């Protein structure tokens, strides 16, 4: 159902981790 939202959130978290 909300897979897109989950994927977006995951991508955001990954990018944030990489930015750190």
C-alpha positions as CSV (number, residue, x, y, z in Angstrom):
1,X,0.0,0.0,0.0
2,X,2.4,2.7,1.2
3,X,5.5,1.1,-0.3
4,X,6.4,4.3,-2.2
5,X,6.3,6.2,1.1
6,X,8.5,3.6,2.8
7,X,11.0,3.6,-0.1
8,X,11.1,7.4,-0.1
9,X,11.7,7.4,3.7
10,X,14.4,4.7,3.3
11,X,16.1,6.6,0.6
12,X,16.1,9.8,2.6
13,X,17.6,7.9,5.6
14,X,20.3,6.4,3.4
15,X,21.1,9.8,1.9
16,X,21.2,11.3,5.4
17,X,23.6,8.6,6.6
18,X,25.8,9.1,3.6
19,X,25.8,12.8,4.1
20,X,27.0,12.3,7.7
